[in-house]
Amino acid sequence: MKHALLKLVLRFRPSQDRAIFAVCLAGIMSALCALPCYSQSPKITSISKITTAQLQTIVIKGSGFGTQSPYTGDSDYISLLDQTKKPRWQAGYLPYNDTVTLIVQQWEDSKITLGGFSGAWGTLDYTLAIGDKEQVKVWNAQSGDGPATKDVKIQGAEPTTTLSSSLNPSTYGQPVTFTAVVTSSAGPPPDGETVTFMQGETVLGTGTLSDGSASFTTSTLTDRADAITAVYGGDADFDASTSEAVKQVVDEASN
């Protein structure tokens, strides 16, 4: 069609203007063709891990999303529908703006970055739990084409557990305190949860988390103590986590 239009225009232009007009028209057509094709149907290729946290980074990758300025609230172009809890709840979609809204940090034609959930989060149990099934839908923000749909399951936040010893090497009979620190991108697990301190497969003792830290003190370590680990068992929001082993050296007591 472009070539037919160009021929038709050149047929009626004065000969001295044809070359200039042809160059200008070709340039305009080339620029138009280089623009993103916002009318294409959206497609979701991947969604990053979604956890139980309210404020979290969720990246949706694909194509044909169009573009939109960052915002917090609802729109006609994105939806997250919880398909597990009753009553069901929905986030982001304008017709249901009485529920949860989305924090949209970036919206490009091939990537949408969310910063988590706002609005009625927490109301009537509008939250996420490990194993919940979520349906994500995206429409093209310019044409309204779509939606592209992808189902995902909610996962636990991945904590990291680190272990340290107050005295290493130690002497037989000396008290040694082991301290475990449990952290994650969603913050530490709740206070009061348990960390178990292990020597191989043997339980040495337990400690209670406070601000992400738990401690255990013992004076019965032998020269076979060697590898000590701390194990956090996980909960409804956090996965389990085991620290790297600490090689505890225990010397014999001097006579």
N, C-alpha and C positions, 0 to 999 in steps of 0.2 A: 504493500500500500504506500510506503514511503517513496518508493521509486516512481510509482504512478503519479503521486502528487508532485514530485519534483519535475517530471516530464511535462505535466500539465501547466505548471507555473512558467517553465522555461519557454514554452510554446508561445506564450502571450507577452513575454517581457521583451523590450528593445534589446537588440543584439549586444549593444555596448554594456548593458547592465547584467547580462546573463551570468557572466563569470563571478562577479561580486555577489550577486543574489544567491547563486548556487553554493558558494562557500559559506555564506551566512546561514542559509537554511540547513546545510549539512551540519554546521556547528551546533545549531539549536537542537536538531534531532539527536545528535550524539550526546549532548548534555542531558536530554530527557531520558535517553536510554540508560544513562549511567546512574540515574536516581534509583534508590531502593524500591523494589517492587512491593509496595505495601498492600497490594490487592491479593497477594498470594495467600493460600491457606496456611495457617500456623502449624508447626510440627514440633513436638517436644521430643528431644533425643535423650535427655538425662535430667534428673533432679538430684541434687546433693542430699546427703543424709538429713532427715528431719527428726529432731529429738523432742523431748517433752518440755523443753524450756520455752518460756514465753518470748524472750528476746534472744534470737538466734539468727545466724546468717543462712539463708536458703538460696541456692543458685539453680535457676531453671535455664537449661540450654536447649537450643533448637534453631528454628528459622521462622520467618514470617510473622513475628510478633508485632511489627510496627515499632513506633517509638512513643514514649510518654514521659512527662516530667516526673521527678520523684514526688511522692505524696504519702500521706497516711489517711486511710479511709477506705471507701468503697468505689468501685467502678463497674462498668458493664463488661470488662475485658479479662477478669481473672477471678478464679474461685477455688477455694479449698473446702471440700465437703467431708466432714467426719462421718464415716459409715459404720461406726462401731457403737457409740454411745446412744442411749435413748433418753431424752429426745435428741435427734440428730442436730448438729449445729454446723454452721457454714461461715466461712470467713471470706471477705473481700468483694462478694458479688452484690451490686447495688440494689437489686430488688429485695434483698434480705438484710438491709442495713441496720436491723435491730439486733444483730448478733455481733460477731467478731470482725474487726477490720484488719487490714494488712498494712504493714509498714513497707512501702516500696522505695528502696534506696536507688535503684537504677533500672531503667527499662530501655533496652536496645532491641534491634530487630532480631538478634540472635541470642540475647542473654537478658534474663530478668533476675535482679538481686533483691531479695526481701530481707528485712531486718527483724522479722518476727511478727507478733500479734498484738493488737491494741483493742480499744473499744470494750466490748463486754467479756473479754477474757476472764475466766474464773466464775462468771455468773452462771447459775444453773448447771454447774459442772462442765462449763465450756472450756475444757483443757484437753491435753493430749496425754496418752499413756502408752507405754511400750507395747507394741503389737497392734495398736489401733490401725485400721485401714483408712487411708485418706485418698480422696479422688481430687486431682489437680486438673483444672481446666484453664486454658488461655485462648482468648480470641484476639484477632488482629485489631490493634487499637485505632487504626485509621479506617479500615474497611468493614470491620465487624465480622469478617470471615472466621469460621471455626465452629466449635472449639476444637483445639487439640486436647486430648485427654490422656492422663497417665495415672495409674494407681500406685501408691507407695505405702509402706508400713513404717510406723514410728519406731525408732530405735532409742536405746538408752544413751545418755551422754557417756563418752569414753573417758573415764578417769585415769590419771597417772599416779601411781603410788611409789614414793621414794622412801628408803629406809636408811637410818644412820645409827651409829653406836656411840655411846658417851665415852667409852674407854676401849681402845683397841690398838695394841694388844692389852689384855687384862691378865690378872693373876687369879688362880683358882681360889674361890671364896670371896673375891671382890664383887660388889654389886655393879652390874652393868645395866644401863638404861637404853633400850631400843626405842627410837621414835620414828613413827611412820607419818608421812604427810600425803594426803590424798587431795588432788586438785583436778579440775576439768575446765573446759571452756564455759561451762554453765555454772562454775563456782564449785565449792566443796560440797560433799554430801551433808545431810542434816546432822546436827549435833546429836549425840547419843547412840549413833550406830557403831558397830563393832568392827575392830580390826584384829585379826588373829596372827600371832607371831609363831612361826614354824621353824623347827630344825629338821630339815628333810621332810618326812611325813609325820613327825612328832610335834604335837602342839605344846609349845612352851608356856603360853598364856595369852591373854587378850587385853586389849585396851579400848577405851571409849573415845570416839571422835569428839573434838571440840574445836571449832573453827578449822576443821580439816586436819587436825593433828591428834594422834593417839600414841600413848607410851606404855611400855611394860618394863619392869625392873626385875632382874633375877641375880642371885649370887650363887647359883648351882651349876653354872656352866663348867664343862669339863674340857679336856684337851681335844675332845672329839666334837666340839661345838661346830666348828667350820662354818657351813653355809646356813645363814639365817635369812628368812624371808618374812615379809608382811603381806597378809592377804586381806583385801577388802571384798566382802561378799556380794556387794551390789544391792539394789532395791528396785522400787517401781520406776525410778527415774535414771538410775546410774547402773552401768554394766559392772561386772566384777573386775577386779584388778589385782595383780600380784607384782610386788616389787622385784627388782633385781636382787640377787643374793648378796649379802654382806659376809665376807669371810672373816669371822671372828676368831682371833688367835688367843688361846688361853694358855698361859705359862704355868708351870708347876710352882707352887708356893715354896719360898726359900725356907730352909730349916733354921 
